[in-house]
Every structure is written in C-alpha cells, then in structure tokens.
Amino acid sequence: MINDKNFKTIENQIDILKNRGLSIKNDSEANLYLLTNNYYNIINGYSKYFMKQGTDEYIESASFDEAKGNVKKGINDLKEGLNN
C-alpha cells in the first residue's frame, strides 16, 4: 500500500489543527510539544473526542491544551496499570 501523505513540518501541523478549529493559545509551546510527542497520538488518539461528528473539524470549545492534557492522563493511567 502506498502512502500518499506528504511530510508535514511542525508549523504545517499547527496550521492544520488551527484550520480545523482547534484553539492553540501559544504556537511556541505547541511547537515544542509536537517536537517531543507523536502528533498522531495526540490527534488520532485523543482529540477525536473533540471533533464535530462526521467531520475533520473540532467543536468550538476544543483546545490544544485539553488534548495535550488527555495524552498526559492516558500515559499516567497506562503507567499506573502496568505498576499494579
């Protein structure tokens, strides 16, 4: 299977998220976070809960900070489960 998706820079990723309606208060913080965390874990794993059903757009109240917080919570929950 051929992957037709082109490489996206961090700046491109931030623009895509903003164009889909995700609130990003601080581009520099989002840039650093995306450099050190997997974009697809954030977007495909957690922000889907903030999407308008049947679209690629976010609900009006969705924010990058909220999606980022869900990633952190998910990681902590996983670590806790592994330690039990």
Secondary structure, 3 states (H helix, E strand, C coil): CCCCCCCCCHHHHHHHHHHCCCECCCHHHHHHHHHHCCHHHHHCCCHHHHECCCCCCECCCCEHHHHHHHHHHHHHHHHHHHHC
